Amino acid sequence: MLKKDWIVITCSGTIGNVTYTNSTFENHIATHDLIRIVPNDEKILKGYLYAFLSSKYGYNQLTQSRFGGVVKHINADHVNGITLPLFPEPFQKEVDDLIQESARLREEATEALEEAHTLIEDKFGVSAKKKSSCVSISSIRSSHNKRFEAFYHTSENRNIYDYIIQNFKYKTLGDLTSKIFRPGIFKREYVADGVTFLGGADILMQIPDSEKKLSYRQVEKMPELKVKRNWILVTCGGTIGNTVIIDGQLEKCVISQHVMRIVPKDEVLKGYLYAVLSSKIGHSLITMHSTGSVIPQIESHHLELVPVPILCNEEMLYIDGLISTYVEKIEISKEKEIKAKFLVEQEIEKWNKN
């Protein structure tokens, strides 16, 4: 069980990713593959401790003693032995204040997003009922790609789809977008100094980041790797249906071909569209069209079919405003956390120079 103001670290597979828990983590359970750090308030400022551990100097210490062949690990004893620089108290307080403010903004952002999702799920949720196991030949013949597998026609996802198209006004995602696409497969040119390259898992991080950098030359040759503010990203291979809206921080990165780009039309309420797609209902509508057994996939022609239910203008504007609040607060939260880490790294580098 997690508590507020803890620090958790991934310790198996992908190791060294650090998260500061705010109130939204309270009373949630988490995997044993997370090391929990419970800061001692009398000995250390929680925000400063987090900023150091999540900086590049903290990351280097966290990962230097990793062990294992195929799957790398670190353990709690190793983390317990990490050394922290003793900065002056005013400096530690400045860093801690930035992290605490970042955590507060993230809580407020999450509240706005959850309210938007609750409004959508209460409005469009379908009560659980037994789905008929019978499907007519005509339904199969009229299905997308004439799909024959039973799950496509009788799943809970299909139940939600049928409920929406039969009971609400809707437009398909294809009607609301100017383009849905993903780049083609390409050979990656990783460099030490370049544009941050994010995969499907990276875009879901608290602050999306990656050690992988693509050369500026390659990015210039492949502009389709770039993304723009208010576009919507959907993971489309392996784990599918995870949805992210582009903000100022993500706009600076380039994104893998395993992530679909959704480009809303200018007149569409981008926040409302994101709220629908990122809700449980939206996730069900997206994953209904997945294909493949071992590694599920969706393509742009599947996403074009997703029905987006339409509410009265006042309701959609309210939900759109909630998402605007969410994006704004998340963006400022990221900026404050990035600044805190930069201050720590800058101070350490001053010591190295001296």
NORMO-V329147 format. One record per residue. RES is the residue in three letters. SS is DSSP state (h for helix, s for strand, l for the rest). PHI is phi in whole degrees, -180 to 180 (999 if undefined). Layout:
BEGIN
((RES	SS	PHI) (RES	SS	PHI))
END
This chain:
BEGIN
((MET	l	999) (LEU	l	-94) (LYS	l	-128) (LYS	l	-67) (ASP	l	69) (TRP	l	-90) (ILE	s	-122) (VAL	s	-119) (ILE	s	-131) (THR	s	-68) (CYS	s	-129) (SER	s	-148) (GLY	l	77) (THR	l	-81) (ILE	s	-114) (GLY	s	89) (ASN	s	-78) (VAL	s	-116) (THR	s	-133) (TYR	s	-98) (THR	l	-85) (ASN	l	-103) (SER	h	-66) (THR	h	-70) (PHE	h	-87) (GLU	l	-54) (ASN	l	63) (HIS	l	-103) (ILE	l	-93) (ALA	l	-138) (THR	l	-59) (HIS	l	-72) (ASP	l	-85) (LEU	s	-119) (ILE	s	-82) (ARG	s	-97) (ILE	s	-115) (VAL	l	-108) (PRO	l	-64) (ASN	l	-91) (ASP	l	-60) (GLU	l	-81) (LYS	l	-113) (ILE	l	-152) (LEU	l	-80) (LYS	h	-59) (GLY	h	-65) (TYR	h	-66) (LEU	h	-59) (TYR	h	-63) (ALA	h	-60) (PHE	h	-69) (LEU	h	-63) (SER	h	-91) (SER	l	-77) (LYS	h	-66) (TYR	h	-76) (GLY	h	-69) (TYR	h	-60) (ASN	h	-61) (GLN	h	-70) (LEU	h	-63) (THR	h	-101) (GLN	l	-69) (SER	l	-108) (ARG	l	-65) (PHE	s	-139) (GLY	l	113) (GLY	l	-88) (VAL	l	-75) (VAL	l	-106) (LYS	l	-79) (HIS	s	-139) (ILE	l	-133) (ASN	l	-125) (ALA	h	-65) (ASP	h	-61) (HIS	h	-65) (VAL	h	-63) (ASN	h	-62) (GLY	l	-93) (ILE	l	-68) (THR	l	-96) (LEU	l	-114) (PRO	l	-71) (LEU	l	-94) (PHE	l	-73) (PRO	l	-57) (GLU	h	-57) (PRO	h	-60) (PHE	h	-68) (GLN	h	-59) (LYS	h	-66) (GLU	h	-61) (VAL	h	-66) (ASP	h	-61) (ASP	h	-60) (LEU	h	-63) (ILE	h	-70) (GLN	h	-64) (GLU	h	-67) (SER	h	-61) (ALA	h	-65) (ARG	h	-64) (LEU	h	-63) (ARG	h	-67) (GLU	h	-62) (GLU	h	-65) (ALA	h	-63) (THR	h	-63) (GLU	h	-61) (ALA	h	-65) (LEU	h	-65) (GLU	h	-65) (GLU	h	-64) (ALA	h	-62) (HIS	h	-65) (THR	h	-63) (LEU	h	-61) (ILE	h	-70) (GLU	h	-70) (ASP	h	-69) (LYS	h	-78) (PHE	h	-112) (GLY	l	-67) (VAL	l	-109) (SER	l	-67) (ALA	l	-67) (LYS	l	-150) (LYS	l	-67) (LYS	l	-90) (SER	l	-60) (SER	l	-90) (CYS	l	-102) (VAL	l	-133) (SER	l	-76) (ILE	h	-60) (SER	h	-64) (SER	h	-65) (ILE	h	-67) (ARG	h	-66) (SER	h	-92) (SER	l	-73) (HIS	h	-62) (ASN	h	61) (LYS	h	50) (ARG	l	-71) (PHE	l	-109) (GLU	l	-71) (ALA	h	-63) (PHE	h	-61) (TYR	h	-62) (HIS	h	-97) (THR	h	-126) (SER	l	-77) (GLU	h	-62) (ASN	h	-60) (ARG	h	-65) (ASN	h	-60) (ILE	h	-65) (TYR	h	-58) (ASP	h	-63) (TYR	h	-62) (ILE	h	-69) (ILE	h	-72) (GLN	h	-91) (ASN	h	-122) (PHE	l	-136) (LYS	l	-68) (TYR	s	-154) (LYS	s	-128) (THR	s	-75) (LEU	h	-61) (GLY	h	-61) (ASP	h	-70) (LEU	h	-94) (THR	s	-122) (SER	s	-89) (LYS	s	-166) (ILE	s	-130) (PHE	s	-158) (ARG	l	-145) (PRO	l	-67) (GLY	l	-79) (ILE	l	-70) (PHE	l	-152) (LYS	l	-81) (ARG	l	-89) (GLU	l	-107) (TYR	s	-80) (VAL	s	-135) (ALA	s	-74) (ASP	s	-126) (GLY	s	-165) (VAL	s	-94) (THR	s	-61) (PHE	s	-110) (LEU	s	-110) (GLY	l	-99) (GLY	l	-61) (ALA	l	-76) (ASP	h	-64) (ILE	h	-69) (LEU	h	-93) (MET	l	-67) (GLN	l	-56) (ILE	l	-124) (PRO	l	-56) (ASP	l	-158) (SER	l	-161) (GLU	l	-75) (LYS	l	-79) (LYS	s	-125) (LEU	s	-96) (SER	l	-65) (TYR	h	-61) (ARG	h	-63) (GLN	h	-67) (VAL	h	-65) (GLU	h	-66) (LYS	h	-75) (MET	l	-124) (PRO	h	-62) (GLU	h	-68) (LEU	h	-75) (LYS	s	-77) (VAL	l	-130) (LYS	l	-127) (ARG	l	-53) (ASN	l	76) (TRP	l	-69) (ILE	s	-119) (LEU	s	-105) (VAL	s	-132) (THR	s	-66) (CYS	s	-130) (GLY	s	-147) (GLY	l	81) (THR	l	-84) (ILE	s	-113) (GLY	s	93) (ASN	s	-73) (THR	s	-124) (VAL	s	-137) (ILE	s	-101) (ILE	l	-76) (ASP	l	-115) (GLY	l	-64) (GLN	l	-74) (LEU	h	-69) (GLU	h	-63) (LYS	h	-82) (CYS	l	-104) (VAL	s	-114) (ILE	s	-121) (SER	l	-58) (GLN	l	-72) (HIS	l	-87) (VAL	s	-124) (MET	s	-81) (ARG	s	-100) (ILE	s	-114) (VAL	s	-109) (PRO	s	-68) (LYS	l	-65) (ASP	l	-59) (GLU	l	-81) (VAL	l	-80) (LEU	l	-76) (LYS	h	-64) (GLY	h	-65) (TYR	h	-64) (LEU	h	-61) (TYR	h	-65) (ALA	h	-60) (VAL	h	-66) (LEU	h	-67) (SER	h	-89) (SER	l	-77) (LYS	h	-61) (ILE	h	-66) (GLY	h	-61) (HIS	h	-62) (SER	h	-65) (LEU	h	-67) (ILE	h	-72) (THR	h	-74) (MET	l	-58) (HIS	l	-92) (SER	l	-65) (THR	s	-127) (GLY	l	98) (SER	l	-102) (VAL	l	-76) (ILE	l	-120) (PRO	l	-63) (GLN	s	-139) (ILE	l	-134) (GLU	l	-122) (SER	h	-61) (HIS	h	-70) (HIS	h	-75) (LEU	h	-64) (GLU	l	-60) (LEU	l	-86) (VAL	l	-64) (PRO	s	-81) (VAL	s	-108) (PRO	s	-65) (ILE	l	-109) (LEU	l	-101) (CYS	l	-66) (ASN	h	-58) (GLU	h	-63) (GLU	h	-66) (MET	h	-67) (LEU	h	-65) (TYR	h	-65) (ILE	h	-64) (ASP	h	-60) (GLY	h	-65) (LEU	h	-62) (ILE	h	-70) (SER	h	-61) (THR	h	-63) (TYR	h	-58) (VAL	h	-63) (GLU	h	-62) (LYS	h	-70) (ILE	h	-63) (GLU	h	-65) (ILE	h	-66) (SER	h	-59) (LYS	h	-61) (GLU	h	-60) (LYS	h	-69) (GLU	h	-68) (ILE	h	-62) (LYS	h	-64) (ALA	h	-61) (LYS	h	-65) (PHE	h	-63) (LEU	h	-62) (VAL	h	-63) (GLU	h	-65) (GLN	h	-64) (GLU	h	-67) (ILE	h	-64) (GLU	h	-66) (LYS	h	-65) (TRP	h	-62) (ASN	h	-62) (LYS	h	-67) (ASN	l	-72))
END
